[in-house]
Amino acid sequence: MKKGFLVILFFALFGNTASVMAQTEPEDIAMATDQYQDSFYESLKQKGIENYDKAIVSLEKCIKLKPNDAVAYFELGKNYLALKQYRNAQDSFEKATQLDPKNKWFWLGIYDVSFETKNYPLAIETIQKIIVFDEEYKDDLISLYMITNQFDKALVAINEMNDKFGKSSDREIYKNQILSQGKYQNAEIGNLISEIKKNPKEESNYINLIFLYSKGEETDKALDVAKQLAKEIPTSEWAQVSLFKGYLDANQADKAIKAMNVILSSSKIDSKIKHRTLNEFLIYVNKNPQYAPDLEKAISYFDNDKEIDVAKEIGKFYHSKNQFENAIKYYEKELKSNSDTDRETNLLLLEAYTQAKQFEPLTKRAMYMIEVYPSQPQFYYYAGLGNNQLKQFKNAKTVLEMGLDYVVDDLKLEANFNIQLGEAYNGLGDTKKKEEYFLKANEVLKKKK
């Protein structure tokens, strides 16, 4: 869902003060304006430090001074929303819209309340008013139609947005969900066949039809359309997208790899299609590991991809399959080619090292990351675990005691620290301390339950 953020240029709020108070003495005007400004600034300050109750008190002072100030009501609504006082928030936002019905941000306040409270009829009603000011919010309307299973309306809105603004990945996902139902799919297939007859040189209609046939597991028909596309547009690289899938399903690996390389090297084919193609080949290689070198070559096409860290995603794939050696290879590749200090990738790598029992690189990498992120307890934990496994118990004790101070509101990690400290003291021959830390671990785990 799209969320708006109101940027308030504070001095602009008071541009019409003189006209509002035209019949008031100048001294009274200045005093009222100063009081209002002070209270408003105070509300912003308190909201910034999450003292929402105090911000509300300041805003109520503003409203007493300027009862028809829409901005104050809007700010009041935001503070009530932060406190999850939804009725008060909605009342405040509604008052703002009554005072200034042409301000889309005030309507967005009502929309936020209705969405958080799952009042989808109100959300739909409100977003329709916002669309008058900004038609791109129709994407939110589409999402609401999907949530409420109003697929007919969603499909109409999707086509309208595609025509006006071009396709988007979210809309395509929604459309595919709708078209996965026979009722809508059959209608769309008929529409696409008609469009191809009218304009046989339009690639997108072929691709959409291929996709629908593939979703319906009508592989033969999908391949027929791909062949028709190749005949009508011999230079089409898009034809390879469907042919690649057909070749994989037929276990014709050499043809599939050739088609894949055309897809991945194409400047015309959307990056998301390329990612999907690579993912399908990854699944294939997982069952046919002899084609791993071709996977390596395929990954190289994504070296400059800014949207997705492909090597990391492949590492996650193997990680989920408990193939930790393969996961390690791709995490290391990711860290080498991109940021060596990416926190998520390093944590995934350390977990894979642990599962693969590669304790020397585990310890070395964890100690390095402690230097980069000296307040991140996970890295101290892995360093301690690795040192314990390498029988470097004194080092383990030192690093674990340092890291334990950084553990906050994470009972599982706290318990694991205590377990590793118990192991370290056990290795050092201090059985009393060992039992003390194991007991602490058990107490923490009981809290977790």
Backbone torsions as a table, in degrees:
resi	resn	phi	psi	omega
1	MET	NA	138.9	179.7
2	LYS	-79.6	134.3	178.6
3	LYS	-122.3	136.1	-179.1
4	GLY	-97.6	153.4	177.9
5	PHE	-127.5	125.6	-175.5
6	LEU	-88.6	121.7	175.6
7	VAL	-98.6	115.1	-175.4
8	ILE	-102.1	118.0	170.6
9	LEU	-86.3	104.3	-163.6
10	PHE	-59.7	-40.4	-176.7
11	PHE	-64.3	-24.3	-178.7
12	ALA	-71.9	-21.0	-177.7
13	LEU	-66.2	-21.1	-171.9
14	PHE	-113.0	15.3	-177.2
15	GLY	-62.5	-28.4	-176.6
16	ASN	-105.4	18.9	-176.4
17	THR	-59.1	-42.4	-176.0
18	ALA	-62.1	-40.5	-178.7
19	SER	-70.6	-34.2	179.9
20	VAL	-66.6	-38.1	-175.7
21	MET	-110.4	35.5	-173.0
22	ALA	-59.0	-27.7	-175.6
23	GLN	-95.7	9.6	-176.0
24	THR	-102.3	149.8	178.0
25	GLU	-61.6	145.1	-178.8
26	PRO	-55.2	-40.1	-179.0
27	GLU	-64.3	-40.2	179.0
28	ASP	-66.5	-39.4	178.3
29	ILE	-60.3	-48.7	-178.2
30	ALA	-61.2	-42.3	-178.8
31	MET	-64.8	-45.9	-179.7
32	ALA	-63.0	-41.7	-179.6
33	THR	-64.4	-43.0	179.4
34	ASP	-62.5	-43.1	179.6
35	GLN	-63.4	-41.7	179.6
36	TYR	-63.2	-48.9	-178.0
37	GLN	-60.5	-44.4	179.6
38	ASP	-59.4	-45.5	-179.1
39	SER	-66.9	-38.6	-178.6
40	PHE	-67.9	-44.8	177.1
41	TYR	-59.6	-40.5	179.7
42	GLU	-63.2	-38.5	178.9
43	SER	-64.3	-40.1	178.8
44	LEU	-65.4	-40.6	178.6
45	LYS	-61.5	-48.0	-178.3
46	GLN	-66.7	-38.3	176.8
47	LYS	-63.9	-38.7	-179.3
48	GLY	-61.5	-28.5	177.8
49	ILE	-105.1	17.0	173.2
50	GLU	66.2	25.1	171.0
51	ASN	-91.7	72.3	-170.8
52	TYR	-66.8	-34.7	179.4
53	ASP	-61.7	-43.7	-179.9
54	LYS	-68.3	-36.4	177.2
55	ALA	-61.4	-39.2	179.5
56	ILE	-63.5	-41.2	179.0
57	VAL	-60.4	-43.9	179.6
58	SER	-65.1	-39.0	-179.5
59	LEU	-69.5	-33.5	176.3
60	GLU	-64.7	-33.4	174.3
61	LYS	-64.8	-41.3	178.2
62	CYS	-59.3	-42.7	-176.1
63	ILE	-69.4	-33.3	175.6
64	LYS	-63.6	-37.7	-179.8
65	LEU	-75.9	-36.0	-179.2
66	LYS	-135.2	83.7	-173.1
67	PRO	-61.1	-21.1	-176.6
68	ASN	-109.5	28.8	-179.4
69	ASP	-90.7	106.8	-175.6
70	ALA	-65.3	-35.7	-177.6
71	VAL	-63.9	-40.4	178.9
72	ALA	-62.5	-42.2	176.8
73	TYR	-63.5	-38.7	178.8
74	PHE	-62.5	-46.5	178.4
75	GLU	-62.9	-38.2	177.4
76	LEU	-60.0	-43.5	178.4
77	GLY	-61.2	-40.1	-179.5
78	LYS	-64.7	-38.7	178.9
79	ASN	-70.0	-40.9	175.4
80	TYR	-63.0	-38.0	178.7
81	LEU	-63.7	-41.4	178.2
82	ALA	-61.2	-31.5	177.7
83	LEU	-86.6	0.9	-178.5
84	LYS	61.9	27.8	172.3
85	GLN	-91.5	79.4	-165.8
86	TYR	-66.4	-37.8	-179.2
87	ARG	-63.8	-46.0	178.3
88	ASN	-64.0	-38.9	179.4
89	ALA	-62.9	-46.4	-179.2
90	GLN	-63.7	-42.5	179.0
91	ASP	-59.6	-40.5	-178.6
92	SER	-68.0	-44.8	179.1
93	PHE	-64.4	-40.3	179.5
94	GLU	-63.3	-39.0	177.2
95	LYS	-62.6	-39.5	178.5
96	ALA	-62.7	-41.7	-180.0
97	THR	-69.1	-31.2	177.1
98	GLN	-66.6	-37.7	-179.8
99	LEU	-76.6	-33.1	-179.2
100	ASP	-143.5	80.4	-174.4
101	PRO	-71.0	-7.6	-177.3
102	LYS	-97.5	4.8	179.4
103	ASN	-96.1	110.9	-174.0
104	LYS	-65.8	-28.3	-177.2
105	TRP	-66.4	-32.1	178.2
106	PHE	-66.9	-40.7	176.1
107	TRP	-65.5	-35.6	178.5
108	LEU	-63.9	-28.4	174.7
109	GLY	-61.7	-46.3	177.3
110	ILE	-61.9	-40.6	-179.9
111	TYR	-60.9	-43.1	179.1
112	ASP	-60.5	-42.6	179.0
113	VAL	-63.8	-47.0	-176.9
114	SER	-65.0	-35.4	-179.7
115	PHE	-72.1	-42.9	179.8
116	GLU	-64.2	-33.4	-179.0
117	THR	-91.1	4.5	179.0
118	LYS	59.9	30.2	174.4
119	ASN	-88.2	75.5	-171.0
120	TYR	-67.6	-34.3	175.0
121	PRO	-58.7	-43.5	177.2
122	LEU	-66.3	-38.2	179.0
123	ALA	-60.9	-43.0	179.2
124	ILE	-65.4	-44.9	179.5
125	GLU	-60.1	-41.4	-177.0
126	THR	-72.5	-42.6	-177.4
127	ILE	-66.5	-29.6	176.2
128	GLN	-64.2	-31.3	176.0
129	LYS	-74.6	-34.0	-180.0
130	ILE	-70.1	-34.7	-179.3
131	ILE	-58.7	-29.0	177.6
132	VAL	-58.3	-35.1	-179.2
133	PHE	-89.4	-32.0	-175.1
134	ASP	-149.7	103.4	-172.6
135	GLU	-67.2	-20.3	-179.8
136	GLU	-64.8	-18.6	176.8
137	TYR	-70.9	-2.0	174.8
138	LYS	-64.9	-22.1	174.1
139	ASP	-61.7	-37.2	175.7
140	ASP	-65.5	-38.3	178.4
141	LEU	-62.7	-40.9	177.9
142	ILE	-59.3	-46.0	179.5
143	SER	-60.3	-40.3	179.1
144	LEU	-66.5	-39.2	175.6
145	TYR	-61.4	-38.5	179.1
146	MET	-66.2	-43.6	-180.0
147	ILE	-60.7	-37.9	-176.7
148	THR	-95.3	12.5	175.4
149	ASN	60.7	29.7	176.2
150	GLN	-94.8	70.2	-169.6
151	PHE	-69.8	-33.4	177.7
152	ASP	-59.5	-48.2	-180.0
153	LYS	-66.3	-38.5	179.5
154	ALA	-61.8	-43.8	-177.8
155	LEU	-64.0	-40.4	177.4
156	VAL	-62.0	-46.4	-178.6
157	ALA	-66.3	-37.1	177.8
158	ILE	-61.3	-47.1	-179.8
159	ASN	-63.8	-37.8	177.5
160	GLU	-63.4	-44.6	-179.1
161	MET	-69.0	-39.1	177.9
162	ASN	-62.1	-41.0	180.0
163	ASP	-65.6	-37.7	-173.8
164	LYS	-87.5	-40.1	-173.4
165	PHE	-116.7	-2.2	-174.8
166	GLY	87.0	166.0	-176.4
167	LYS	-72.2	153.3	172.8
168	SER	-131.2	156.5	-177.5
169	SER	-62.1	-41.0	-179.7
170	ASP	-63.6	-44.2	-179.8
171	ARG	-64.0	-37.9	179.1
172	GLU	-65.3	-38.2	176.8
173	ILE	-62.6	-46.8	179.0
174	TYR	-61.1	-44.1	-178.5
175	LYS	-62.7	-40.7	178.5
176	ASN	-64.0	-37.2	177.2
177	GLN	-63.0	-42.7	179.7
178	ILE	-66.0	-45.3	-175.6
179	LEU	-73.2	-11.6	176.6
180	SER	-69.6	-15.4	176.6
181	GLN	-88.3	131.6	-174.0
182	GLY	-50.9	-40.1	-177.7
183	LYS	-55.0	-47.9	-177.1
184	TYR	-82.5	-35.2	-177.0
185	GLN	-62.4	-46.3	-177.9
186	ASN	-62.7	-39.0	178.3
187	ALA	-65.0	-41.0	-179.5
188	GLU	-69.5	-37.4	177.3
189	ILE	-60.2	-47.3	178.2
190	GLY	-60.2	-40.0	178.7
191	ASN	-63.8	-43.4	-178.1
192	LEU	-68.7	-39.6	177.4
193	ILE	-60.5	-42.3	178.3
194	SER	-63.6	-41.3	-179.7
195	GLU	-66.1	-37.6	179.0
196	ILE	-65.7	-39.5	178.1
197	LYS	-63.8	-39.5	-178.8
198	LYS	-72.7	-36.0	-176.9
199	ASN	-140.4	82.0	-175.0
200	PRO	-68.8	-6.7	-178.8
201	LYS	-100.4	6.8	178.5
202	GLU	-92.2	108.0	-174.5
203	GLU	-61.0	-42.1	-169.7
204	SER	-59.5	-32.9	179.5
205	ASN	-66.5	-39.2	175.6
206	TYR	-61.3	-46.8	-176.4
207	ILE	-62.5	-43.4	179.1
208	ASN	-64.5	-37.8	179.7
209	LEU	-69.7	-40.7	176.4
210	ILE	-58.1	-44.2	-179.0
211	PHE	-61.2	-43.8	-178.8
212	LEU	-65.3	-42.4	178.1
213	TYR	-63.6	-39.2	179.9
214	SER	-65.0	-41.5	178.8
215	LYS	-63.4	-33.3	179.5
216	GLY	-86.6	8.9	179.2
217	GLU	58.4	29.0	174.8
218	GLU	-98.4	70.2	-171.8
219	THR	-61.1	-41.6	-178.3
220	ASP	-60.6	-43.9	179.3
221	LYS	-65.1	-39.1	178.7
222	ALA	-61.5	-43.2	179.3
223	LEU	-67.2	-34.9	176.7
224	ASP	-62.2	-41.4	178.9
225	VAL	-67.2	-40.1	178.4
226	ALA	-62.0	-39.6	178.0
227	LYS	-67.4	-38.2	177.7
228	GLN	-63.4	-40.4	177.6
229	LEU	-62.4	-44.6	179.3
230	ALA	-62.5	-33.2	179.4
231	LYS	-72.7	-44.9	-177.8
232	GLU	-74.4	-36.8	-179.1
233	ILE	-130.2	80.4	-174.1
234	PRO	-56.6	-27.5	-177.8
235	THR	-88.3	3.4	-175.4
236	SER	-66.9	124.5	174.4
237	GLU	-81.6	-23.6	-179.4
238	TRP	-63.3	-28.9	179.4
239	ALA	-58.2	-30.1	-178.0
240	GLN	-68.0	-23.6	-178.0
241	VAL	-61.0	-48.8	-180.0
242	SER	-75.6	-37.6	179.1
243	LEU	-61.5	-37.8	178.9
244	PHE	-58.3	-48.2	-179.5
245	LYS	-63.5	-40.7	178.5
246	GLY	-63.0	-41.3	178.9
247	TYR	-64.7	-41.3	178.9
248	LEU	-62.2	-45.8	-179.3
249	ASP	-62.3	-31.5	179.4
250	ALA	-87.4	3.5	-179.5
251	ASN	59.5	33.0	175.2
252	GLN	-97.2	77.4	-168.9
253	ALA	-60.8	-44.5	-176.2
254	ASP	-61.2	-43.7	178.8
255	LYS	-67.5	-38.2	179.1
256	ALA	-63.7	-42.4	-179.3
257	ILE	-65.6	-40.7	178.1
258	LYS	-62.1	-46.0	178.5
259	ALA	-63.6	-40.2	179.4
260	MET	-61.1	-42.9	-179.2
261	ASN	-64.9	-33.1	174.8
262	VAL	-65.1	-44.5	-179.1
263	ILE	-62.5	-48.7	-173.9
264	LEU	-70.3	-27.3	-179.7
265	SER	-89.4	-6.7	-176.4
266	SER	-72.2	138.8	175.0
267	SER	-89.5	-7.0	-176.5
268	LYS	-96.7	-31.9	-173.7
269	ILE	-78.5	134.2	-177.1
270	ASP	-58.2	143.2	-176.8
271	SER	-61.9	-32.4	179.8
272	LYS	-66.8	-34.7	175.1
273	ILE	-65.1	-40.0	178.4
274	LYS	-63.2	-42.5	178.8
275	HIS	-62.6	-41.2	179.2
276	ARG	-64.2	-41.6	178.9
277	THR	-60.8	-46.1	179.1
278	LEU	-62.6	-40.4	-179.6
279	ASN	-63.4	-40.6	178.1
280	GLU	-64.8	-38.2	178.7
281	PHE	-69.9	-35.8	177.1
282	LEU	-59.9	-44.9	178.1
283	ILE	-61.5	-38.5	179.0
284	TYR	-66.0	-44.4	-179.0
285	VAL	-65.3	-31.8	178.5
286	ASN	-59.8	-31.9	177.7
287	LYS	-93.2	-18.5	-178.2
288	ASN	-131.4	73.0	-171.4
289	PRO	-63.0	-11.5	178.9
290	GLN	-66.6	-14.4	179.6
291	TYR	-98.9	16.2	178.9
292	ALA	-57.4	-39.1	177.4
293	PRO	-59.8	-34.6	177.8
294	ASP	-69.6	-32.3	174.9
295	LEU	-64.9	-42.3	177.7
296	GLU	-58.2	-44.6	179.4
297	LYS	-63.9	-40.7	-178.9
298	ALA	-62.6	-39.3	-179.4
299	ILE	-62.0	-32.5	-177.4
300	SER	-61.7	-23.3	177.4
301	TYR	-65.0	-19.7	-174.9
302	PHE	-103.0	14.0	-176.1
303	ASP	-58.0	-33.0	-178.4
304	ASN	-105.7	16.3	-179.2
305	ASP	-74.9	121.1	-178.6
306	LYS	-92.9	-9.6	-175.5
307	GLU	-84.7	-43.1	-175.4
308	ILE	-135.5	135.4	173.6
309	ASP	-82.5	91.8	-169.2
310	VAL	-61.9	-44.9	-178.3
311	ALA	-60.7	-39.6	178.9
312	LYS	-65.4	-41.5	-179.9
313	GLU	-64.2	-37.4	177.1
314	ILE	-67.8	-38.5	175.2
315	GLY	-58.6	-43.1	178.2
316	LYS	-62.7	-37.9	179.0
317	PHE	-59.3	-51.7	-179.7
318	TYR	-65.7	-34.6	177.2
319	HIS	-58.6	-45.2	-178.7
320	SER	-66.3	-23.0	178.0
321	LYS	-92.0	5.6	-177.5
322	ASN	62.1	24.9	175.0
323	GLN	-97.7	77.0	-167.4
324	PHE	-71.6	-30.7	177.9
325	GLU	-62.1	-44.7	178.2
326	ASN	-66.6	-40.6	178.9
327	ALA	-59.0	-44.8	179.7
328	ILE	-58.3	-43.5	-177.9
329	LYS	-58.6	-41.9	-176.5
330	TYR	-80.8	-32.5	174.0
331	TYR	-63.7	-42.3	179.1
332	GLU	-64.8	-37.9	177.1
333	LYS	-62.9	-42.7	179.0
334	GLU	-61.3	-46.0	-178.8
335	LEU	-67.5	-31.7	179.7
336	LYS	-72.8	-38.9	-175.0
337	SER	-88.4	-23.2	-179.9
338	ASN	-120.4	-136.0	-177.2
339	SER	-79.2	122.7	-179.9
340	ASP	-70.3	-15.1	-174.7
341	THR	-113.0	15.1	179.0
342	ASP	-59.4	123.7	-172.2
343	ARG	-64.1	-48.1	-176.5
344	GLU	-63.0	-46.7	-178.3
345	THR	-61.7	-40.7	179.3
346	ASN	-65.1	-40.4	177.9
347	LEU	-64.9	-39.9	176.6
348	LEU	-63.4	-42.4	179.9
349	LEU	-63.8	-42.9	180.0
350	LEU	-63.7	-39.1	176.3
351	GLU	-64.1	-41.1	178.8
352	ALA	-66.3	-41.5	175.2
353	TYR	-56.8	-44.1	-178.4
354	THR	-61.7	-47.9	-178.7
355	GLN	-65.2	-32.7	-179.8
356	ALA	-86.3	-0.5	179.4
357	LYS	60.2	35.6	175.7
358	GLN	-97.9	80.5	-167.7
359	PHE	-81.6	-25.8	177.0
360	GLU	-66.8	-53.6	176.8
361	PRO	-64.7	-30.1	175.7
362	LEU	-58.7	-50.1	-177.0
363	THR	-66.0	-43.3	-179.0
364	LYS	-62.7	-45.8	-178.4
365	ARG	-67.3	-42.1	-179.0
366	ALA	-64.5	-41.2	178.7
367	MET	-64.9	-37.9	177.0
368	TYR	-63.3	-42.2	-177.8
369	MET	-70.6	-26.2	174.6
370	ILE	-62.3	-36.8	177.7
371	GLU	-66.7	-34.5	-178.2
372	VAL	-78.6	-43.3	-178.4
373	TYR	-123.4	77.3	-173.2
374	PRO	-67.7	-8.6	179.3
375	SER	-113.1	11.7	179.9
376	GLN	-95.3	108.7	-173.0
377	PRO	-65.3	-28.0	-177.1
378	GLN	-58.3	-37.2	-177.7
379	PHE	-69.9	-35.8	175.3
380	TYR	-64.3	-39.8	-179.8
381	TYR	-61.1	-48.6	-179.4
382	TYR	-65.5	-35.3	177.1
383	ALA	-64.1	-41.5	178.3
384	GLY	-65.9	-44.2	178.9
385	LEU	-59.9	-45.7	-179.2
386	GLY	-63.2	-44.5	178.9
387	ASN	-62.7	-39.0	176.4
388	ASN	-59.7	-45.7	-178.4
389	GLN	-66.0	-28.5	177.6
390	LEU	-88.2	4.7	179.4
391	LYS	64.5	25.3	173.2
392	GLN	-95.0	69.5	-167.9
393	PHE	-68.5	-34.2	179.1
394	LYS	-65.4	-43.4	177.3
395	ASN	-63.1	-40.6	180.0
396	ALA	-61.2	-46.9	180.0
397	LYS	-57.8	-46.4	-176.8
398	THR	-61.8	-49.6	-174.4
399	VAL	-71.7	-34.2	178.7
400	LEU	-69.1	-40.8	178.4
401	GLU	-65.0	-35.3	176.7
402	MET	-66.5	-45.9	-175.1
403	GLY	-71.2	-29.8	-176.8
404	LEU	-59.8	-29.3	-179.9
405	ASP	-65.7	-21.2	-177.1
406	TYR	-94.2	-2.9	-179.0
407	VAL	-78.8	120.5	-179.3
408	VAL	-133.1	125.4	174.1
409	ASP	54.1	40.5	176.2
410	ASP	-140.0	86.6	-173.2
411	LEU	-64.3	-38.4	-179.7
412	LYS	-62.6	-46.1	-180.0
413	LEU	-65.6	-39.3	178.4
414	GLU	-61.4	-42.1	178.4
415	ALA	-63.8	-42.3	179.7
416	ASN	-64.2	-37.3	175.3
417	PHE	-59.4	-46.9	-178.5
418	ASN	-64.4	-36.0	177.2
419	ILE	-63.7	-46.2	-179.3
420	GLN	-67.0	-35.8	175.4
421	LEU	-64.4	-38.7	175.2
422	GLY	-60.9	-40.9	178.1
423	GLU	-64.6	-39.7	-179.1
424	ALA	-64.1	-46.5	179.7
425	TYR	-66.9	-33.0	175.6
426	ASN	-62.1	-43.4	178.0
427	GLY	-65.6	-28.3	178.2
428	LEU	-85.4	-1.6	176.7
429	GLY	84.3	12.1	-179.7
430	ASP	-99.1	86.6	-175.0
431	THR	-68.7	-29.2	179.3
432	LYS	-64.7	-46.1	178.6
433	LYS	-67.2	-36.3	178.3
434	LYS	-57.7	-51.3	-178.9
435	GLU	-63.8	-35.7	-179.9
436	GLU	-61.7	-44.5	-178.4
437	TYR	-75.7	-34.7	175.7
438	PHE	-64.1	-37.3	177.8
439	LEU	-65.3	-41.7	177.2
440	LYS	-60.4	-41.4	179.5
441	ALA	-60.7	-43.8	179.4
442	ASN	-63.8	-39.0	179.5
443	GLU	-64.8	-40.9	178.9
444	VAL	-65.6	-41.4	-179.4
445	LEU	-65.0	-33.5	176.2
446	LYS	-65.2	-38.0	176.7
447	LYS	-62.1	-39.2	-177.5
448	LYS	-61.5	-36.0	-179.8
449	LYS	-69.8	NA	NA
